[in-house]
């Protein structure tokens, strides 16, 4: 997800990244199925949102994901499924929504997050740690000089 070139793509300009789709369960549903609920689930959801919004490519949000929709996916893509807007009445859900709004604004304002430039400078799968840096073309000149 973070670097589509590692999966054979020449460029990230047309790569779509997502956490959930009509083919996959929503992230909060998957976390709940693993016994992770409430504050811990929202903490992990925010981490996933940061990865999604800072990855190369185009981020896609599945309806309601930005405020913590958790209902099970429908059996058929053509089956209507209403979003539970009342979730925004909860502090946790409203906070997640604001978190997404800030990440989207950051991505729109920061050319670095719209570029294909990424460098992984530390990876440790055992400790589940990944560190990377991103830069835009203007900062590339400064970075390499």
Secondary structure, 3 states (H helix, E strand, C coil): CCCHHHHCCCCCCCCEEECCCCCCCCHHHHHHHCCCCHHHHHHHHHHHHHHHHHCCCEEECCCCHHHCCCCCCCCCCCCCCCCCHHHHHCHHHHHHHHHHHHHHHHHHHCHHHHCCCEEEEEEECCCCEEEEEECCHHHHHHHHC
